[in-house]
Amino acid sequence: MALISSDHASGEALDLARHADRCVVLLSGGLDSATVLALARSRGAECHTVAFDYGQRHRAELIAAENLSRLLGAASHRTIAIDLRGIGGSALTDDIPVPKGRTALEMGGAIPVTYVPARNLIFLSLAAGIAEVLKAKALYIGVNAVDYSGYPDCRPEFIASFELTAALATQAGIQGGRLAVLAPLISLSKAQIIQLGLRLGVDYGLTHSCYDPVNVPEGGALACGGCDSCVLRREGFAAAGVPDPTRYVGRS
Amino acid sequence: MALISSDHASGEALDLARHADRCVVLLSGGLDSATVLALARSRGAECHTVAFDYGQRHRAELIAAENLSRLLGAASHRTIAIDLRGIGGSALTDDIPVPKGRTALEMGGAIPVTYVPARNLIFLSLAAGIAEVLKAKALYIGVNAVDYSGYPDCRPEFIASFELTAALATQAGIQGGRLAVLAPLISLSKAQIIQLGLRLGVDYGLTHSCYDPVNVPEGGALACGGCDSCVLRREGFAAAGVPDPTRYVGRS
Protein backbone atom coordinates (compact mmCIF):
# COMPACT_ATOMS: atom_id res chain seq x y z
CA MET A 1 0.00 0.00 0.00
CA ALA A 2 1.39 3.37 -1.00
CA LEU A 3 0.95 5.31 2.20
CA ILE A 4 2.55 8.40 0.79
CA SER A 5 -0.06 8.68 -1.91
CA SER A 6 -2.75 9.30 0.67
CA ASP A 7 -0.94 12.29 2.10
CA HIS A 8 -2.69 15.47 1.26
CA ALA A 9 0.13 17.69 0.09
CA SER A 10 1.95 18.94 -2.95
CA GLY A 11 4.85 16.92 -4.35
CA GLU A 12 7.25 19.44 -2.90
CA ALA A 13 5.68 19.21 0.54
CA LEU A 14 5.77 15.42 0.43
CA ASP A 15 9.44 15.48 -0.41
CA LEU A 16 10.00 17.68 2.61
CA ALA A 17 8.00 15.32 4.78
CA ARG A 18 9.98 12.27 3.72
CA HIS A 19 13.11 13.98 4.92
CA ALA A 20 11.58 15.75 7.87
CA ASP A 21 13.51 14.83 10.95
CA ARG A 22 11.14 16.79 13.13
CA CYS A 23 7.38 17.26 13.01
CA VAL A 24 4.43 18.31 15.15
CA VAL A 25 1.52 15.85 15.43
CA LEU A 26 -1.93 16.93 16.59
CA LEU A 27 -2.95 14.16 18.97
CA SER A 28 -6.51 14.17 20.30
CA GLY A 29 -6.33 10.75 21.92
CA GLY A 30 -8.74 9.36 19.35
CA LEU A 31 -8.36 6.60 16.81
CA ASP A 32 -7.44 8.80 13.86
CA SER A 33 -4.71 10.91 15.43
CA ALA A 34 -3.13 7.85 17.10
CA THR A 35 -2.86 6.27 13.65
CA VAL A 36 -1.28 9.43 12.25
CA LEU A 37 1.31 9.47 15.03
CA ALA A 38 2.18 5.81 14.38
CA LEU A 39 2.50 6.59 10.67
CA ALA A 40 4.81 9.56 11.24
CA ARG A 41 6.92 7.47 13.60
CA SER A 42 7.12 4.65 11.03
CA ARG A 43 8.66 7.20 8.65
CA GLY A 44 11.39 7.85 11.18
CA ALA A 45 10.23 11.33 12.15
CA GLU A 46 11.02 12.93 15.50
CA CYS A 47 7.45 13.62 16.63
CA HIS A 48 6.33 16.31 19.04
CA THR A 49 2.70 15.81 19.98
CA VAL A 50 0.18 18.40 21.11
CA ALA A 51 -3.28 17.97 22.63
CA PHE A 52 -5.78 20.74 23.32
CA ASP A 53 -7.70 21.17 26.53
CA TYR A 54 -10.49 23.24 24.99
CA GLY A 55 -13.26 22.95 27.52
CA GLN A 56 -14.52 19.66 26.08
CA ARG A 57 -16.92 17.97 28.45
CA HIS A 58 -14.78 14.83 28.80
CA ARG A 59 -11.21 14.57 30.05
CA ALA A 60 -10.64 10.96 29.02
CA GLU A 61 -9.27 11.94 25.63
CA LEU A 62 -6.57 14.16 27.13
CA ILE A 63 -5.34 11.30 29.31
CA ALA A 64 -5.45 8.97 26.31
CA ALA A 65 -3.39 11.45 24.27
CA GLU A 66 -0.70 11.66 26.90
CA ASN A 67 -0.43 7.87 27.17
CA LEU A 68 -0.44 7.34 23.40
CA SER A 69 2.27 9.94 22.87
CA ARG A 70 4.59 8.08 25.23
CA LEU A 71 3.73 4.57 24.04
CA LEU A 72 4.12 5.47 20.36
CA GLY A 73 7.55 7.00 20.98
CA ALA A 74 6.97 10.73 20.56
CA ALA A 75 9.86 12.98 21.60
CA SER A 76 7.63 15.31 23.61
CA HIS A 77 4.00 15.94 24.48
CA ARG A 78 2.26 19.13 25.53
CA THR A 79 -1.32 20.01 26.39
CA ILE A 80 -2.36 23.56 25.53
CA ALA A 81 -5.31 25.05 27.38
CA ILE A 82 -7.70 27.12 25.32
CA ASP A 83 -11.18 27.93 26.39
CA LEU A 84 -13.36 27.43 23.32
CA ARG A 85 -16.47 27.81 25.49
CA GLY A 86 -15.85 31.53 24.89
CA ILE A 87 -16.77 30.81 21.27
CA GLY A 88 -19.77 28.60 21.97
CA GLY A 89 -22.06 26.96 19.49
CA SER A 90 -21.06 23.30 19.92
CA ALA A 91 -22.42 20.25 21.72
CA LEU A 92 -18.81 19.35 22.61
CA THR A 93 -18.31 22.47 24.73
CA ASP A 94 -21.81 23.70 25.56
CA ASP A 95 -24.97 22.30 27.11
CA ILE A 96 -26.35 21.12 23.79
CA PRO A 97 -27.32 17.41 23.79
CA VAL A 98 -24.98 15.07 21.89
CA PRO A 99 -27.06 13.20 19.24
CA LYS A 100 -27.31 9.44 19.73
CA GLY A 101 -28.22 6.38 17.74
CA ARG A 102 -27.78 7.76 14.22
CA THR A 103 -26.27 5.54 11.54
CA ALA A 104 -23.34 6.76 9.45
CA LEU A 105 -25.77 7.31 6.59
CA GLU A 106 -28.00 9.53 8.71
CA MET A 107 -24.99 11.66 9.71
CA GLY A 108 -24.18 12.55 6.11
CA GLY A 109 -24.56 16.02 4.65
CA ALA A 110 -25.59 18.46 7.36
CA ILE A 111 -23.07 19.96 9.76
CA PRO A 112 -23.57 18.21 13.13
CA VAL A 113 -24.04 20.00 16.46
CA THR A 114 -20.79 18.40 17.62
CA TYR A 115 -18.95 20.62 15.14
CA VAL A 116 -16.82 23.14 17.04
CA PRO A 117 -16.65 26.32 14.94
CA ALA A 118 -13.27 26.73 13.24
CA ARG A 119 -11.72 24.09 15.50
CA ASN A 120 -9.21 22.64 13.05
CA LEU A 121 -8.26 26.13 11.92
CA ILE A 122 -7.57 27.07 15.54
CA PHE A 123 -5.69 23.86 16.36
CA LEU A 124 -3.57 23.98 13.20
CA SER A 125 -2.72 27.62 13.91
CA LEU A 126 -1.47 26.73 17.38
CA ALA A 127 0.47 23.78 15.99
CA ALA A 128 2.04 26.08 13.39
CA GLY A 129 3.28 28.29 16.22
CA ILE A 130 4.83 25.27 17.96
CA ALA A 131 6.38 24.12 14.69
CA GLU A 132 7.92 27.54 14.20
CA VAL A 133 9.55 27.48 17.63
CA LEU A 134 10.78 23.88 17.22
CA LYS A 135 11.90 24.50 13.63
CA ALA A 136 9.79 21.51 12.58
CA LYS A 137 9.25 20.95 8.87
CA ALA A 138 5.85 19.24 8.95
CA LEU A 139 2.51 19.22 10.75
CA TYR A 140 0.46 16.03 10.87
CA ILE A 141 -3.29 16.10 11.43
CA GLY A 142 -5.71 13.16 11.41
CA VAL A 143 -8.63 14.79 9.63
CA ASN A 144 -10.76 12.61 7.47
CA ALA A 145 -13.08 13.79 4.72
CA VAL A 146 -14.86 10.46 4.26
CA ASP A 147 -16.55 9.84 7.58
CA TYR A 148 -16.73 13.51 8.60
CA SER A 149 -18.02 14.99 5.38
CA GLY A 150 -20.22 17.40 7.36
CA TYR A 151 -17.25 19.24 8.92
CA PRO A 152 -16.05 22.07 6.65
CA ASP A 153 -12.55 22.06 8.17
CA CYS A 154 -11.93 18.41 7.30
CA ARG A 155 -11.92 19.05 3.56
CA PRO A 156 -8.74 18.78 1.43
CA GLU A 157 -9.18 22.30 0.05
CA PHE A 158 -9.11 23.68 3.58
CA ILE A 159 -5.88 21.85 4.43
CA ALA A 160 -4.19 23.06 1.23
CA SER A 161 -5.28 26.65 1.85
CA PHE A 162 -4.10 26.51 5.45
CA GLU A 163 -0.65 25.38 4.32
CA LEU A 164 -0.31 28.51 2.19
CA THR A 165 -1.63 30.81 4.93
CA ALA A 166 0.70 29.32 7.55
CA ALA A 167 3.70 29.89 5.28
CA LEU A 168 2.75 33.57 5.04
CA ALA A 169 2.11 33.86 8.79
CA THR A 170 5.43 32.60 10.02
CA GLN A 171 9.07 33.50 10.11
CA ALA A 172 9.92 30.26 8.30
CA GLY A 173 7.71 31.35 5.42
CA ILE A 174 9.45 34.74 5.17
CA GLN A 175 12.81 33.03 5.06
CA GLY A 176 11.69 30.81 2.18
CA GLY A 177 10.95 27.75 4.30
CA ARG A 178 7.65 25.97 4.10
CA LEU A 179 5.78 23.99 6.71
CA ALA A 180 4.17 20.93 5.10
CA VAL A 181 0.66 20.27 6.41
CA LEU A 182 0.01 16.55 6.06
CA ALA A 183 -3.37 14.88 6.42
CA PRO A 184 -2.52 11.30 5.45
CA LEU A 185 -5.94 9.89 6.44
CA ILE A 186 -8.01 12.41 4.54
CA SER A 187 -9.24 10.03 1.87
CA LEU A 188 -9.32 6.79 3.89
CA SER A 189 -12.42 5.14 5.32
CA LYS A 190 -12.54 4.37 9.03
CA ALA A 191 -11.95 0.68 8.22
CA GLN A 192 -8.86 1.54 6.16
CA ILE A 193 -7.53 3.73 8.98
CA ILE A 194 -7.96 0.89 11.45
CA GLN A 195 -6.24 -1.61 9.14
CA LEU A 196 -3.35 0.81 8.66
CA GLY A 197 -2.98 1.41 12.39
CA LEU A 198 -3.06 -2.27 13.25
CA ARG A 199 -0.22 -2.90 10.79
CA LEU A 200 1.70 -0.10 12.51
CA GLY A 201 1.09 -1.62 15.95
CA VAL A 202 -1.46 0.82 17.37
CA ASP A 203 -3.36 -0.54 20.39
CA TYR A 204 -6.81 0.94 19.75
CA GLY A 205 -7.93 -0.12 23.21
CA LEU A 206 -5.93 2.90 24.42
CA THR A 207 -7.65 5.39 22.14
CA HIS A 208 -10.73 7.35 23.05
CA SER A 209 -13.36 8.49 20.52
CA CYS A 210 -16.64 8.89 22.43
CA TYR A 211 -18.27 12.35 22.63
CA ASP A 212 -20.22 11.43 25.77
CA PRO A 213 -18.25 8.96 27.90
CA VAL A 214 -19.12 7.68 31.39
CA ASN A 215 -16.34 7.82 33.94
CA VAL A 216 -15.82 4.67 36.00
CA PRO A 217 -14.77 4.65 39.67
CA GLU A 218 -11.61 2.59 39.04
CA GLY A 219 -10.37 5.26 36.59
CA GLY A 220 -10.79 5.62 32.85
CA ALA A 221 -14.08 5.93 31.00
CA LEU A 222 -16.58 3.81 29.13
CA ALA A 223 -17.72 4.83 25.65
CA CYS A 224 -21.45 5.51 25.26
CA GLY A 225 -21.67 3.44 22.07
CA GLY A 226 -24.40 5.64 20.57
CA CYS A 227 -22.91 9.03 19.65
CA ASP A 228 -21.79 9.71 16.07
CA SER A 229 -18.16 9.11 16.95
CA CYS A 230 -18.90 5.75 18.65
CA VAL A 231 -21.10 4.66 15.73
CA LEU A 232 -18.42 5.49 13.14
CA ARG A 233 -15.82 3.69 15.24
CA ARG A 234 -17.93 0.56 15.75
CA GLU A 235 -18.87 0.41 12.09
CA GLY A 236 -15.20 0.89 11.22
CA PHE A 237 -14.06 -2.11 13.24
CA ALA A 238 -16.91 -4.20 11.82
CA ALA A 239 -16.03 -3.19 8.25
CA ALA A 240 -12.35 -3.88 8.88
CA GLY A 241 -13.27 -7.34 10.13
CA VAL A 242 -11.33 -7.01 13.38
CA PRO A 243 -12.46 -7.07 17.01
CA ASP A 244 -13.39 -3.72 18.55
CA PRO A 245 -11.36 -3.33 21.77
CA THR A 246 -13.45 -0.40 23.02
CA ARG A 247 -15.12 -0.72 26.42
CA TYR A 248 -18.74 0.38 25.98
CA VAL A 249 -21.31 1.16 28.64
CA GLY A 250 -23.35 -1.93 29.53
CA ARG A 251 -20.92 -4.41 27.95
CA SER A 252 -18.03 -6.33 29.40
CA MET B 1 -9.70 60.94 3.69
CA ALA B 2 -10.94 57.79 1.98
CA LEU B 3 -11.00 55.42 4.91
CA ILE B 4 -12.36 52.59 2.85
CA SER B 5 -9.38 52.63 0.54
CA SER B 6 -7.08 51.60 3.36
CA ASP B 7 -9.08 48.48 4.11
CA HIS B 8 -7.25 45.42 3.05
CA ALA B 9 -9.91 43.43 1.24
CA SER B 10 -11.31 42.70 -2.16
CA GLY B 11 -14.00 44.96 -3.60
CA GLU B 12 -16.55 42.27 -2.86
CA ALA B 13 -15.45 41.98 0.74
CA LEU B 14 -15.52 45.74 1.17
CA ASP B 15 -19.04 45.86 -0.12
CA LEU B 16 -19.99 43.25 2.43
CA ALA B 17 -18.29 45.23 5.18
CA ARG B 18 -20.10 48.46 4.34
CA HIS B 19 -23.36 46.68 4.87
CA ALA B 20 -22.26 44.48 7.72
CA ASP B 21 -24.56 45.02 10.64
CA ARG B 22 -22.45 42.73 12.79
CA CYS B 23 -18.71 42.24 13.07
CA VAL B 24 -16.03 40.87 15.41
CA VAL B 25 -13.22 43.24 16.38
CA LEU B 26 -9.92 41.98 17.82
CA LEU B 27 -9.24 44.38 20.68
CA SER B 28 -5.89 44.17 22.44
CA GLY B 29 -6.30 47.32 24.49
CA GLY B 30 -3.58 49.03 22.46
CA LEU B 31 -3.67 52.13 20.31
CA ASP B 32 -4.18 50.38 16.97
CA SER B 33 -7.08 48.10 17.87
CA ALA B 34 -8.89 50.90 19.75
CA THR B 35 -8.73 52.95 16.55
CA VAL B 36 -10.09 50.03 14.53
CA LEU B 37 -13.02 49.63 16.91
CA ALA B 38 -13.82 53.35 16.68
CA LEU B 39 -13.65 53.10 12.89
CA ALA B 40 -15.99 50.10 12.73
CA ARG B 41 -18.40 51.87 15.06
CA SER B 42 -18.29 55.01 12.92
CA ARG B 43 -19.47 52.83 10.02
CA GLY B 44 -22.51 51.86 12.06
CA ALA B 45 -21.46 48.26 12.67
CA GLU B 46 -22.67 46.23 15.65
CA CYS B 47 -19.27 45.35 17.11
CA HIS B 48 -18.43 42.33 19.26
CA THR B 49 -14.95 42.67 20.71
CA VAL B 50 -12.58 39.92 21.79
CA ALA B 51 -9.36 40.10 23.78
CA PHE B 52 -6.95 37.23 24.40
CA ASP B 53 -5.46 36.35 27.74
CA TYR B 54 -2.47 34.51 26.31
CA GLY B 55 -0.05 34.42 29.18
CA GLN B 56 1.35 37.84 28.38
CA ARG B 57 3.41 39.21 31.25
CA HIS B 58 1.23 42.27 31.74
CA ARG B 59 -2.49 42.38 32.55
CA ALA B 60 -2.95 46.11 31.99
CA GLU B 61 -3.85 45.61 28.34
CA LEU B 62 -6.71 43.23 29.16
CA ILE B 63 -8.24 45.76 31.53
CA ALA B 64 -7.76 48.49 28.92
CA ALA B 65 -9.52 46.33 26.30
CA GLU B 66 -12.53 45.79 28.53
CA ASN B 67 -12.86 49.50 29.27
CA LEU B 68 -12.37 50.56 25.65
CA SER B 69 -14.97 48.08 24.43
CA ARG B 70 -17.59 49.62 26.70
CA LEU B 71 -16.61 53.24 26.12
CA LEU B 72 -16.51 52.88 22.35
CA GLY B 73 -19.96 51.31 22.29
CA ALA B 74 -19.31 47.66 21.43
CA ALA B 75 -22.30 45.32 21.78
CA SER B 76 -20.32 42.71 23.71
CA HIS B 77 -16.82 41.94 24.95
CA ARG B 78 -15.21 38.63 25.76
CA THR B 79 -11.77 37.59 26.93
CA ILE B 80 -10.60 34.18 25.73
CA ALA B 81 -7.90 32.43 27.73
CA ILE B 82 -5.25 30.63 25.71
CA ASP B 83 -1.92 29.64 27.12
CA LEU B 84 0.64 30.55 24.45
CA ARG B 85 3.43 29.84 26.92
CA GLY B 86 2.93 26.25 25.73
CA ILE B 87 4.30 27.44 22.40
CA GLY B 88 7.14 29.49 23.79
CA GLY B 89 9.73 31.47 21.86
CA SER B 90 8.66 35.02 22.67
CA ALA B 91 9.74 37.79 25.02
CA LEU B 92 6.05 38.60 25.57
CA THR B 93 5.29 35.24 27.16
CA ASP B 94 8.67 33.86 28.26
CA ASP B 95 11.58 35.01 30.39
CA ILE B 96 13.35 36.62 27.46
CA PRO B 97 14.30 40.29 28.09
CA VAL B 98 12.21 42.89 26.24
CA PRO B 99 14.60 45.07 24.18
CA LYS B 100 14.76 48.73 25.21
CA GLY B 101 15.91 52.02 23.77
CA ARG B 102 15.92 51.13 20.06
CA THR B 103 14.78 53.72 17.55
CA ALA B 104 12.13 52.82 14.96
CA LEU B 105 14.92 52.64 12.37
CA GLU B 106 16.87 50.13 14.43
CA MET B 107 13.78 47.90 14.75
CA GLY B 108 13.43 47.55 10.98
CA GLY B 109 14.02 44.31 9.13
CA ALA B 110 14.71 41.52 11.59
CA ILE B 111 11.89 39.73 13.42
CA PRO B 112 11.93 41.00 17.03
CA VAL B 113 12.00 38.73 20.12
CA THR B 114 8.62 40.21 21.07
CA TYR B 115 7.13 38.36 18.08
CA VAL B 116 4.80 35.62 19.33
CA PRO B 117 4.94 32.76 16.79
CA ALA B 118 1.82 32.63 14.61
CA ARG B 119 -0.04 34.95 17.01
CA ASN B 120 -2.22 36.75 14.50
CA LEU B 121 -2.99 33.46 12.77
CA ILE B 122 -4.14 32.02 16.11
CA PHE B 123 -6.12 35.12 17.12
CA LEU B 124 -7.81 35.46 13.73
CA SER B 125 -8.73 31.76 13.81
CA LEU B 126 -10.43 32.17 17.18
CA ALA B 127 -12.18 35.31 15.98
CA ALA B 128 -13.39 33.41 12.89
CA GLY B 129 -14.96 30.84 15.21
CA ILE B 130 -16.74 33.60 17.15
CA ALA B 131 -17.88 35.22 13.89
CA GLU B 132 -19.31 31.90 12.75
CA VAL B 133 -21.37 31.51 15.92
CA LEU B 134 -22.55 35.14 15.86
CA LYS B 135 -23.19 35.04 12.09
CA ALA B 136 -21.01 38.12 11.75
CA LYS B 137 -20.00 39.18 8.26
CA ALA B 138 -16.66 40.83 9.00
CA LEU B 139 -13.59 40.57 11.20
CA TYR B 140 -11.58 43.70 12.02
CA ILE B 141 -7.92 43.52 13.04
CA GLY B 142 -5.55 46.41 13.75
CA VAL B 143 -2.42 45.02 12.13
CA ASN B 144 -0.06 47.45 10.58
CA ALA B 145 2.60 46.65 8.02
CA VAL B 146 4.39 50.00 8.25
CA ASP B 147 5.63 50.14 11.82
CA TYR B 148 5.71 46.36 12.34
CA SER B 149 7.41 45.32 9.15
CA GLY B 150 9.34 42.67 11.07
CA TYR B 151 6.22 40.64 11.95
CA PRO B 152 5.35 38.17 9.18
CA ASP B 153 1.70 37.98 10.21
CA CYS B 154 1.14 41.73 9.79
CA ARG B 155 1.62 41.60 6.02
CA PRO B 156 -1.24 42.21 3.56
CA GLU B 157 -0.59 38.91 1.77
CA PHE B 158 -1.11 37.03 5.04
CA ILE B 159 -4.44 38.76 5.71
CA ALA B 160 -5.68 38.02 2.19
CA SER B 161 -4.66 34.36 2.44
CA PHE B 162 -6.29 34.01 5.85
CA GLU B 163 -9.57 35.33 4.46
CA LEU B 164 -9.60 32.54 1.87
CA THR B 165 -8.64 29.86 4.40
CA ALA B 166 -11.29 30.98 6.89
CA ALA B 167 -13.97 30.77 4.20
CA LEU B 168 -12.96 27.16 3.59
CA ALA B 169 -12.81 26.34 7.31
CA THR B 170 -16.27 27.44 8.24
CA GLN B 171 -19.88 26.57 7.74
CA ALA B 172 -20.54 30.05 6.30
CA GLY B 173 -17.97 29.34 3.60
CA ILE B 174 -19.64 26.03 2.68
CA GLN B 175 -22.98 27.81 2.40
CA GLY B 176 -21.52 30.37 0.02
CA GLY B 177 -21.05 33.10 2.61
CA ARG B 178 -17.77 34.88 3.07
CA LEU B 179 -16.25 36.44 6.15
CA ALA B 180 -14.49 39.67 5.21
CA VAL B 181 -11.17 40.12 7.04
CA LEU B 182 -10.50 43.83 7.27
CA ALA B 183 -7.24 45.43 8.31
CA PRO B 184 -7.97 49.11 7.75
CA LEU B 185 -4.71 50.35 9.35
CA ILE B 186 -2.40 48.09 7.39
CA SER B 187 -0.86 50.81 5.26
CA LEU B 188 -1.07 53.72 7.72
CA SER B 189 1.82 55.14 9.73
CA LYS B 190 1.44 55.39 13.51
CA ALA B 191 0.94 59.16 13.15
CA GLN B 192 -1.84 58.63 10.60
CA ILE B 193 -3.51 56.08 12.90
CA ILE B 194 -3.43 58.56 15.79
CA GLN B 195 -4.85 61.35 13.64
CA LEU B 196 -7.64 59.05 12.46
CA GLY B 197 -8.46 57.94 16.00
CA LEU B 198 -8.55 61.47 17.36
CA ARG B 199 -11.03 62.46 14.65
CA LEU B 200 -13.14 59.47 15.72
CA GLY B 201 -12.99 60.50 19.38
CA VAL B 202 -10.63 57.85 20.76
CA ASP B 203 -9.14 58.74 24.16
CA TYR B 204 -5.63 57.35 23.77
CA GLY B 205 -4.97 57.89 27.45
CA LEU B 206 -7.08 54.76 27.98
CA THR B 207 -5.06 52.58 25.59
CA HIS B 208 -2.10 50.49 26.62
CA SER B 209 0.83 49.69 24.32
CA CYS B 210 3.85 49.00 26.56
CA TYR B 211 5.47 45.54 26.49
CA ASP B 212 6.99 46.00 29.93
CA PRO B 213 4.75 48.16 32.13
CA VAL B 214 5.17 48.95 35.83
CA ASN B 215 2.09 48.48 37.99
CA VAL B 216 1.30 51.30 40.36
CA PRO B 217 -0.18 50.82 43.85
CA GLU B 218 -3.26 52.97 43.13
CA GLY B 219 -4.18 50.72 40.17
CA GLY B 220 -3.28 50.89 36.51
CA ALA B 221 0.20 50.78 35.06
CA LEU B 222 2.90 53.12 33.83
CA ALA B 223 4.47 52.56 30.41
CA CYS B 224 8.22 51.91 30.41
CA GLY B 225 8.83 54.40 27.60
CA GLY B 226 11.73 52.40 26.17
CA CYS B 227 10.40 49.19 24.60
CA ASP B 228 9.77 49.02 20.85
CA SER B 229 6.05 49.54 21.34
CA CYS B 230 6.53 52.63 23.54
CA VAL B 231 9.08 54.09 21.13
CA LEU B 232 6.75 53.65 18.13
CA ARG B 233 3.90 55.16 20.12
CA ARG B 234 5.91 58.17 21.31
CA GLU B 235 7.32 58.82 17.85
CA GLY B 236 3.77 58.50 16.47
CA PHE B 237 2.38 61.20 18.73
CA ALA B 238 5.35 63.45 17.98
CA ALA B 239 4.95 62.97 14.22
CA ALA B 240 1.20 63.58 14.47
CA GLY B 241 1.93 66.83 16.29
CA VAL B 242 -0.40 66.08 19.18
CA PRO B 243 0.25 65.62 22.92
CA ASP B 244 1.01 62.06 24.07
CA PRO B 245 -1.42 61.25 26.93
CA THR B 246 0.54 58.15 28.01
CA ARG B 247 1.76 57.96 31.61
CA TYR B 248 5.41 56.92 31.47
CA VAL B 249 7.64 55.76 34.33
CA GLY B 250 9.52 58.67 35.89
CA ARG B 251 7.34 61.37 34.36
CA SER B 252 4.28 63.12 35.64
Boltz contact constraints between the chains, C-beta under 6 A:
constraints:
  - contact:
      token1: [A, 78]
      token2: [B, 86]
      max_distance: 6.0
  - contact:
      token1: [A, 80]
      token2: [B, 83]
      max_distance: 6.0
  - contact:
      token1: [A, 80]
      token2: [B, 86]
      max_distance: 6.0
  - contact:
      token1: [A, 81]
      token2: [B, 83]
      max_distance: 6.0
  - contact:
      token1: [A, 82]
      token2: [B, 82]
      max_distance: 6.0
  - contact:
      token1: [A, 83]
      token2: [B, 80]
      max_distance: 6.0
  - contact:
      token1: [A, 83]
      token2: [B, 81]
      max_distance: 6.0
  - contact:
      token1: [A, 86]
      token2: [B, 78]
      max_distance: 6.0
  - contact:
      token1: [A, 86]
      token2: [B, 80]
      max_distance: 6.0
  - contact:
      token1: [A, 87]
      token2: [B, 129]
      max_distance: 6.0
  - contact:
      token1: [A, 87]
      token2: [B, 130]
      max_distance: 6.0
  - contact:
      token1: [A, 87]
      token2: [B, 133]
      max_distance: 6.0
  - contact:
      token1: [A, 88]
      token2: [B, 133]
      max_distance: 6.0
  - contact:
      token1: [A, 89]
      token2: [B, 133]
      max_distance: 6.0
  - contact:
      token1: [A, 111]
      token2: [B, 171]
      max_distance: 6.0
  - contact:
      token1: [A, 117]
      token2: [B, 129]
      max_distance: 6.0
  - contact:
      token1: [A, 117]
      token2: [B, 132]
      max_distance: 6.0
  - contact:
      token1: [A, 117]
      token2: [B, 133]
      max_distance: 6.0
  - contact:
      token1: [A, 118]
      token2: [B, 125]
      max_distance: 6.0
  - contact:
      token1: [A, 118]
      token2: [B, 128]
      max_distance: 6.0
  - contact:
      token1: [A, 118]
      token2: [B, 129]
      max_distance: 6.0
  - contact:
      token1: [A, 118]
      token2: [B, 169]
      max_distance: 6.0
  - contact:
      token1: [A, 118]
      token2: [B, 170]
      max_distance: 6.0
  - contact:
      token1: [A, 121]
      token2: [B, 125]
      max_distance: 6.0
  - contact:
      token1: [A, 121]
      token2: [B, 169]
      max_distance: 6.0
  - contact:
      token1: [A, 122]
      token2: [B, 125]
      max_distance: 6.0
  - contact:
      token1: [A, 122]
      token2: [B, 126]
      max_distance: 6.0
  - contact:
      token1: [A, 125]
      token2: [B, 118]
      max_distance: 6.0
  - contact:
      token1: [A, 125]
      token2: [B, 121]
      max_distance: 6.0
  - contact:
      token1: [A, 125]
      token2: [B, 122]
      max_distance: 6.0
  - contact:
      token1: [A, 125]
      token2: [B, 125]
      max_distance: 6.0
  - contact:
      token1: [A, 126]
      token2: [B, 122]
      max_distance: 6.0
  - contact:
      token1: [A, 128]
      token2: [B, 118]
      max_distance: 6.0
  - contact:
      token1: [A, 129]
      token2: [B, 87]
      max_distance: 6.0
  - contact:
      token1: [A, 129]
      token2: [B, 117]
      max_distance: 6.0
  - contact:
      token1: [A, 129]
      token2: [B, 118]
      max_distance: 6.0
  - contact:
      token1: [A, 130]
      token2: [B, 87]
      max_distance: 6.0
  - contact:
      token1: [A, 132]
      token2: [B, 117]
      max_distance: 6.0
  - contact:
      token1: [A, 133]
      token2: [B, 87]
      max_distance: 6.0
  - contact:
      token1: [A, 133]
      token2: [B, 88]
      max_distance: 6.0
  - contact:
      token1: [A, 133]
      token2: [B, 89]
      max_distance: 6.0
  - contact:
      token1: [A, 133]
      token2: [B, 117]
      max_distance: 6.0
  - contact:
      token1: [A, 152]
      token2: [B, 170]
      max_distance: 6.0
  - contact:
      token1: [A, 152]
      token2: [B, 171]
      max_distance: 6.0
  - contact:
      token1: [A, 152]
      token2: [B, 174]
      max_distance: 6.0
  - contact:
      token1: [A, 153]
      token2: [B, 169]
      max_distance: 6.0
  - contact:
      token1: [A, 157]
      token2: [B, 168]
      max_distance: 6.0
  - contact:
      token1: [A, 158]
      token2: [B, 168]
      max_distance: 6.0
  - contact:
      token1: [A, 158]
      token2: [B, 169]
      max_distance: 6.0
  - contact:
      token1: [A, 161]
      token2: [B, 164]
      max_distance: 6.0
  - contact:
      token1: [A, 161]
      token2: [B, 165]
      max_distance: 6.0
  - contact:
      token1: [A, 161]
      token2: [B, 168]
      max_distance: 6.0
  - contact:
      token1: [A, 162]
      token2: [B, 165]
      max_distance: 6.0
  - contact:
      token1: [A, 164]
      token2: [B, 161]
      max_distance: 6.0
  - contact:
      token1: [A, 165]
      token2: [B, 161]
      max_distance: 6.0
  - contact:
      token1: [A, 165]
      token2: [B, 162]
      max_distance: 6.0
  - contact:
      token1: [A, 165]
      token2: [B, 165]
      max_distance: 6.0
  - contact:
      token1: [A, 168]
      token2: [B, 157]
      max_distance: 6.0
  - contact:
      token1: [A, 168]
      token2: [B, 158]
      max_distance: 6.0
  - contact:
      token1: [A, 168]
      token2: [B, 161]
      max_distance: 6.0
  - contact:
      token1: [A, 169]
      token2: [B, 118]
      max_distance: 6.0
  - contact:
      token1: [A, 169]
      token2: [B, 121]
      max_distance: 6.0
  - contact:
      token1: [A, 169]
      token2: [B, 153]
      max_distance: 6.0
  - contact:
      token1: [A, 169]
      token2: [B, 158]
      max_distance: 6.0
  - contact:
      token1: [A, 170]
      token2: [B, 118]
      max_distance: 6.0
  - contact:
      token1: [A, 170]
      token2: [B, 152]
      max_distance: 6.0
  - contact:
      token1: [A, 171]
      token2: [B, 111]
      max_distance: 6.0
  - contact:
      token1: [A, 171]
      token2: [B, 152]
      max_distance: 6.0
  - contact:
      token1: [A, 174]
      token2: [B, 152]
      max_distance: 6.0
